[in-house]
């Protein structure tokens, strides 16, 4: 569930759908966002059941209760995968496919 649904003023990001691209494309799409502090951030993929299947990540996670394993376990039990309402917190762009790490297939 996006944090903005429970707190409209909360910090957070939402890239919108960023497709992985196809074999014939020469660029890949990107989402760049600033990280200006050490506050833990918890991010999930809102596509299909990806969140529940483990497509989650953390930035500035710690070894306490705010860690990736706990977040991944909680995500697996989510009853719905809900995208945020509004694009927020970053800039979409693209880079040459050859510069992507790891390179897309
Ligand atoms: Cu995904």
Boltz pocket constraint, residues with backbone or C-beta under 6 A from the ligand:
constraints:
  - pocket:
      binder: B
      contacts: [[A, 45], [A, 46], [A, 47], [A, 50], [A, 51], [A, 55]]
      max_distance: 6.0
